[in-house]
Amino acid sequence: MEKKTTIENILNSLDGLQKASPGDFFFTRVQARLQKEELGFWGRLAAFVTRPSVALSTLGLIFLLNAAALFYQHSASSGSMVAEQFEQTAAEDYNTTLALNTYYDENSEPR
C-alpha cells in the first residue's frame, strides 16, 4: 500500500505542469543579436582605446614624457649657462692677458 501511495504522489505532482515557453521579448533579442553588424577595424580600435585602463595608461605616459622633456630642457639650459660663464671667464682672462702684454710692450724702453 505504501508503494502505491508513493507512486500516486509522484504522478499527482505532474498534474499542474504546463508547456514550456520562452520569456518575454526572447524572439526580439535573438533577432537583434543575429542582425548585429560585426565591428570593423576602426570600431575594434575605438573599443580598445576607450577602455579605462588603456586611456589612463596613455595619459600617464604622456605626463611622463612631458616631465622628461621639461627636466631635459631645464638641465640643458643650466648646462649651457655654465658653458657661457666659462666662455666669458676665459674671454676675460684672454683679454686681460692680451691687455697686459700690450701694456708692457708699449711701456718698455729698449736698452
Buried (B, 14 or more C-beta within 10 A) or exposed (E): EEEEEEEEEEEEEEEEEEEEEEEEEEEEEEEEEEEEEEEEEEEEEEEEEEEEEEEEEEEEEEEEEEEEEEEEEEEEEEEEEEEEEEEEEEEEEEEEEEEEEEEEEEEEEEE
